[in-house]
Amino acid sequence: MLYLGIGIVALLILLGLWMILFYNKMIGNKTKVDSSWGQINVQLKMRADLIPNLVETVSAYAAHEQVTLNQVTQARNMYLSAQTQDEVIQSSAMMTGMLGRLFAVSEQYPDLKANQGFLDLQSQLKDLEQKIAMYRQFYNDSVLKYNQFIITIPNNIFADIFGARELPYFQLDTSEQAAPTVSFKR
């Protein structure tokens, strides 16, 4: 009887230690996801901050393209007012699509394409798009690791106890599959 009691106590101690280790690893994985999402947001904010200068530069050369310029500004405002992760993803896709349209419009204006300020903005945007893609990949890798960790047996039992849920990936919708075209031709 004594050995049975010692065995039960030892089993409970091991179970408690396992829960602690599980929780710490789950929190570590979730922290990586949150950190990578923060990096995406930093890059998206920097992209959104470029838009007023880009719109101003384009409007100086293509004033009658007001509809496109307004759509780009609306996409930026939608991003700035996004409250949830889904809203950020949706507004990011909209912003990418509108920037693609803006650059398509710019192709019709040789003077605009030759403007050094416009070329600098295009270069900055290209760099930001590459960083966004890199951080998106890091985020999705972190989400994959977290999701795999919480859905495997027996971790899924503890995940349910702690209220952990699978996290969404940052996926491109079909309108965002291609990055905005950035052309440096003169």
N, C-alpha and C positions, 0 to 999 in steps of 0.2 A: 504494500500500500504506500509506503514511504517513497519507493522508487517511482511509482505511478505519479505521485504528487510532484516529485522533482522533475519528472519527464514533462508533465503538463506545464509547470512553471518555465522550464527551459524552452519548450515550444512557444509559449506566449512571449518570452523574451526575444526569441528569434523572429517571430512574426512582427513584433514591435520594431525591431531593428530593420527588418525588411521594409516595413512601411516608411520608416524614416529615410532609408536609402532611396526608396521609390520616390517619395515626395521631393527630396532634394534634387534628384536627377530630373524629375518632371519640371520643377521650377527652373532649373538650369536651362533645360531645353526651351521652356516658354520665354525665358529672358532673352535667349538668342533670337527667337522669333520677334519679340517686341523691339529689340535693338535693330534688327534688320528692317523692320517696318519703319522705324524712326529714320533710318538712313534713306529709305525710299521717299519718305515725306520731305526730308531736307532737299533732295534733288528736285522733287516735284514743285516745291515752293520756289526754288531758284529758277526753275523753268517758268513758273507763273510770274515771277518778278521781271523776267525778260520781256514778257508780252507787251506791256505798255510801250516800251521803247520800240519794239518791233512794229506795233500798230502805228505808232507815231511816224516812224520812218517810212513805212509803206504808204500811209495816208498822204504824205507829202508828195509822193509820185503818182499815186493811184487813187485820187480822191473819190472817183466815181465807183469805187469798189466798196462802198460803205456797208453793204449787206455782209460781205465776208469779214470785214473789220469788226462789225458789231457781233458776229457769231464768235469770232475769236475772243473778244472781250467777254461775252456771255459765258463761254467755256471757262475762262479764267475765273470769273466771279463764282461760277458753280463750284470750282475746285476750292476757292478760298472759303466758301460757306459750307463745305462738306463737313458733316459731323461724324459719320460712321465710316468704317473701313470700306463698305460697299459703295458709299457715296464718293469716296476718294477714288476708288478704282473706276467707277463709272465716269466721273468728271475728268479723270486722267485720260481715259479713252477718248472722250469728247474733245479735250484739249489737243490731243495728238492729231485727231482727224481734222480739226479746224486749222491747225498749223500746217498740215499737209495742203489744205486748200489755199491757205495764204501764200505758201511758197509756189503753188501752181499759178496763182495770180501774178506773183512777182516775175515769173518767166516772161510775161507779156510786156514787161517794162525794162528795156535795156539800160536805161539810166539808173534805175533802182538796183539792178543786178551789179552795176559798176560802183555803187555807193559804198565807200569803205565802212561806214557805220553799219550798213546792212550786212556786209560781208562778215564783219566782226560778230554781229548778233547771230548770224547763221553758224559761225564757227563755235560760238559758245553753246548754242542750242545743240549742235551735233555732239559736243563733248558731254553735255548734260544727258542727252538721250542714251549715250553709251553707258554712262554711270547708272542711269535708271535701269537699264537692261541688266547690268551687272548686279546691282542691289536687288532687283526683282528675282534674279536667279538665286542669290544668297538667301533671300526670304523664303522662296519656295523650297529650297534645300532644307532650311531650318524647320519649316512647317512639315515637310516629309518626315524628318527625323522625329519631331514631336509626335505627330500622328501615329507613326509606326510604334513608338514607345508606348503610347497610351492604349492602343488597340490590341496589342499582343497579350496572350494569356501568360501569366495571371495578372499582368499589369492592368488589364481592363477592369478587373474587380476593384483595385485600389483607385483607379481613375474615376470610376463611378462614385466611390465613397467620397473622394475629394472634389467631385463635380467637374472634372476635366472633360472637355468636349473637343472633338476634332476641329481644327482650324481650317479656314478656306485658303486656297492658293490664290495668288495674284496672277490671274490668267488674262491673256489678251482676248478681247472679243474680235470678231472677224473684221471689223472696221479699223482695228488698231494693229492688225498683223504686220503691216508695213510701216516702218518709221517714216516720219515726214521726209520728203525729198529735200536734201540740202545740196544745192548746186553752186559751184564756185566758178562757173564759166562766165566769161565776160563777152 
